[in-house]
Amino acid sequence: MDEVFVIPLWVDLLAVGIGALQGALFAAQFRDRRLDWLGVAIIGIVVGFGGGLLRDLLLDVPLAPLQSNWYVVVATGAALLGMLLERVFRRLNRFITVLDALTIGLFGAIGTTKALALGLPEVAAVFVGVLAAVGGSILRDLLLNLPIALMHVGSLYAIAAAAGSGAIAVLLALDVDVLVAGIIGVALTFGVRVASVLFGWSLPEQRAITRLPKLPSLPRRSRADADAEAEVERGRTVTTATGVIHLHPTTSSIPVIGSEPRTRRRSPIPGASQSRG
């Protein structure tokens, strides 16, 4: 692949501005940090094109946000505007969410196609695209000394970026036009991100397996059955008229005929007797 999914400068600046605006609105929640105007501008700049910086550092190419004067100006102005008009933008939260979904889709598409154009394999290119989409939020949390929101239960931010970036990599592997693949990837990222916010989709919280499946146990023999089997194994003896016979275990179950001793009975006729079995 020799083409890169390139968007006009004004669209890229719009994405940077939305990111910086969101960074300022996020930082405004922490009044106890007492951020000044410079602190808010730094947060806005980091969120605005932090992902792009990480992308270009990984790809070892010139940093795109430093190739034009407008990037820093737009990021700083959007961050300060978000600080001053915080109450106004809070009412447009849904609109900001929509623009944010579009932003991560664009950054993911740019990062993925740029990595593929430089010869990276598909999986590595998707990783670069996802990092470009979410890198600004990671740097924001690090600067504010907060737990990285990306790693906690919440809306599918990184999953949306991964879905779009993965779709672009697959489509380009199938020789789909880069522009068509980029549009599909952005639309997929946008749809997953907006749907996760509207319907509250999130990944399940980490948990461990507490119960392992039990294997079926063999039926237990009763004590009486065990004693009976032991008796059979030892064999048995039979008393007959001629003596005691010790039977082998293999023949112990064969009944013995005439095993009872013969008894002599007295005849009612005097002087006579008879033997009966």
Stockholm file with secondary structure:
# STOCKHOLM 1.0

chainA/1-277         MDEVFVIPLWVDLLAVGIGALQGALFAAQFRDRRLDWLGVAIIGIVVGFGGGLLRDLLLDVPLAPLQSNWYVVVATGAALLGMLLERVFRRLNRFITVLDALTIGLFGAIGTTKALALGLPEVAAVFVGVLAAVGGSILRDLLLNLPIALMHVGSLYAIAAAAGSGAIAVLLALDVDVLVAGIIGVALTFGVRVASVLFGWSLPEQRAITRLPKLPSLPRRSRADADAEAEVERGRTVTTATGVIHLHPTTSSIPVIGSEPRTRRRSPIPGASQSRG
#=GR chainA/1-277 SS CCCCCCCCHHHHHHHHHHHHHHHHHHHTTCGGGCCCHHHHHHHHHHHHHHHHHHHHHHHTSCCGGGSSTHHHHHHHHHHHHHHHTHHHHHTTHHHHHHHHHHHHHHHHHHHHHHHHHTTCCHHHHHHHHHHHHHHHHHHHHHHTTCCCGGGSSSSCHHHHHHHHHHHHHHHHHTTCCHHHHHHHHHHHHHHHHHHHHHHTCCCCCCCCCCCCCCCCCCCCCCHHHHHHHHHHHHCCEEEETTEEEECCGGGTTSCCTTCSCCEEEECSSTTCEEEEC
#=GC SS_cons         CCCCCCCCHHHHHHHHHHHHHHHHHHHTTCGGGCCCHHHHHHHHHHHHHHHHHHHHHHHTSCCGGGSSTHHHHHHHHHHHHHHHTHHHHHTTHHHHHHHHHHHHHHHHHHHHHHHHHTTCCHHHHHHHHHHHHHHHHHHHHHHTTCCCGGGSSSSCHHHHHHHHHHHHHHHHHTTCCHHHHHHHHHHHHHHHHHHHHHHTCCCCCCCCCCCCCCCCCCCCCCHHHHHHHHHHHHCCEEEETTEEEECCGGGTTSCCTTCSCCEEEECSSTTCEEEEC
//
